[in-house]
C-alpha cells in the first residue's frame, strides 16, 4: 500500500505536544483534551478541524469578545495535499480560519505506527531553541 493510500480516510486527534531541540517540553500545547479531525480523500483534498481544550459555550446573544475568544481556540482549513516522500506531506490551503495563510502551504512530516499518524510542523529557530509541534491522529474505523 502506498503512503498516499495509507492517508486516505478520517483521523481523530488523540494528542499534541511541543518539542524544543527534539525533546518533548509541553505535552498539552492545545490544552489537556483538544479534539479534531483530519480527512484525506482520494481526489487529493484535505480538511482539518481542531478545537483547543477549554473552549467555552457562548451565550445567546453573545458578545463579540466571547465569539473572538472562542474562535481563537479553533483552527480549520482545507485544500489539496501532495505526498512528497513516505515521511512528508504538504497541505496546500484554499480556505482557512487564518485568512493570511490562504494560498500558502503547510508542510508536515509524517510517521505511521499501527493505526496512528503523527504529523509534525516545521521546526522554527527561536532563542528558546528549535521549536516544533507534533499532532497524533488515530484512524477512524469506517
C-alpha positions as CSV (number, residue, x, y, z in Angstrom):
1,X,0.0,0.0,0.0
2,X,1.4,3.4,-0.9
3,X,1.9,6.2,1.6
4,X,-0.9,8.2,0.0
5,X,-3.3,5.2,0.2
6,X,-2.5,5.0,3.9
7,X,-3.5,8.6,4.4
8,X,-7.0,8.2,2.9
9,X,-9.8,8.4,5.4
10,X,-10.7,10.2,8.6
11,X,-8.4,10.6,11.5
12,X,-9.3,11.7,15.1
13,X,-6.9,13.9,17.1
14,X,-5.5,12.0,20.1
15,X,-2.9,14.4,21.5
16,X,-0.5,17.1,20.7
17,X,2.9,18.0,22.1
18,X,5.6,20.7,21.7
19,X,9.2,19.9,21.2
20,X,12.3,22.0,21.8
21,X,15.5,20.7,20.2
22,X,13.8,17.4,19.6
23,X,12.7,16.9,23.3
24,X,9.1,17.0,24.4
25,X,8.7,20.1,26.6
26,X,4.9,20.6,26.6
27,X,2.5,17.7,26.5
28,X,-0.5,20.0,26.3
29,X,0.1,22.9,24.0
30,X,-3.6,23.0,23.0
31,X,-4.8,22.1,26.4
32,X,-5.3,18.7,28.1
33,X,-8.1,17.5,25.8
34,X,-8.1,19.1,22.3
35,X,-10.2,17.4,19.7
36,X,-10.4,17.4,16.0
37,X,-10.4,15.6,12.7
38,X,-8.4,15.5,9.6
39,X,-9.8,14.0,6.4
40,X,-7.7,12.9,3.4
41,X,-9.8,11.9,0.3
42,X,-8.7,10.1,-2.9
43,X,-9.5,13.2,-5.1
44,X,-6.5,14.8,-3.4
45,X,-8.3,17.0,-0.9
46,X,-7.6,17.5,2.8
47,X,-9.7,19.2,5.5
48,X,-8.7,19.9,9.1
49,X,-10.7,20.9,12.2
50,X,-9.0,21.4,15.5
51,X,-10.6,22.7,18.8
52,X,-8.3,23.5,21.7
53,X,-9.3,22.3,25.1
54,X,-11.1,24.9,27.3
55,X,-13.4,26.4,24.8
56,X,-16.5,27.9,26.5
57,X,-20.0,27.9,25.1
58,X,-21.1,31.4,24.1
59,X,-24.3,33.0,25.4
60,X,-27.2,33.8,23.1
61,X,-26.9,36.6,22.3
62,X,-23.2,36.6,22.6
63,X,-20.7,39.5,22.6
64,X,-18.0,40.0,20.0
65,X,-15.4,39.4,22.7
66,X,-17.0,35.9,23.6
67,X,-17.1,34.9,19.9
68,X,-13.5,36.1,19.4
69,X,-12.2,34.2,22.4
70,X,-13.9,31.1,21.2
71,X,-12.6,31.5,17.7
72,X,-9.0,31.9,18.9
73,X,-9.2,28.3,20.1
74,X,-10.4,26.8,16.9
75,X,-8.4,26.1,13.6
76,X,-9.9,24.9,10.4
77,X,-8.5,24.7,6.9
78,X,-9.0,22.8,3.6
79,X,-7.3,22.4,0.3
80,X,-5.3,19.8,-1.6
81,X,-2.4,17.7,-0.4
82,X,0.7,16.3,-2.0
83,X,2.7,13.4,-0.6
84,X,6.3,14.3,-1.4
85,X,8.0,11.4,0.3
86,X,7.0,8.4,2.5
87,X,7.6,10.7,5.5
88,X,6.4,14.1,4.2
89,X,3.1,15.6,3.1
90,X,2.2,19.2,2.1
91,X,-1.2,20.7,2.7
92,X,-2.0,23.4,0.1
93,X,-4.5,25.8,1.7
94,X,-7.5,27.0,-0.3
95,X,-9.5,28.1,2.7
96,X,-8.6,28.7,6.4
97,X,-9.7,30.4,9.6
98,X,-6.4,32.3,9.4
99,X,-7.0,34.3,6.2
100,X,-3.4,35.4,5.8
101,X,-2.5,31.7,5.3
102,X,-4.9,31.2,2.4
103,X,-2.8,30.2,-0.7
104,X,0.1,29.0,1.4
105,X,1.4,25.5,2.1
106,X,1.6,23.7,5.4
107,X,4.4,21.1,5.1
108,X,4.2,18.2,7.6
109,X,6.5,15.4,8.5
110,X,4.5,12.2,8.9
111,X,5.0,8.9,10.7
112,X,2.7,5.9,10.7
113,X,2.6,3.5,13.6
114,X,-0.2,0.9,13.7
115,X,-3.5,2.9,13.4
116,X,-1.9,6.2,14.3
117,X,-0.4,9.0,12.2
118,X,1.9,11.6,13.7
119,X,2.2,14.9,11.8
120,X,5.0,17.3,12.6
121,X,5.1,21.1,11.9
122,X,8.2,22.7,10.6
123,X,10.8,23.4,13.3
124,X,11.4,27.1,13.9
125,X,14.6,28.5,15.3
126,X,14.0,30.7,18.4
127,X,16.1,32.0,21.3
128,X,14.5,29.1,23.3
129,X,15.8,26.5,20.7
130,X,14.4,24.6,17.7
131,X,10.7,24.5,18.4
132,X,8.2,22.2,16.7
133,X,4.8,20.6,17.3
134,X,3.5,17.1,16.8
135,X,-0.1,16.1,16.4
136,X,-1.0,12.4,16.9
137,X,-4.1,11.2,15.0
138,X,-5.9,7.8,15.2
139,X,-7.6,6.3,12.1
140,X,-11.4,6.3,12.4
141,X,-12.8,2.9,11.6
142,X,-15.0,3.2,8.5
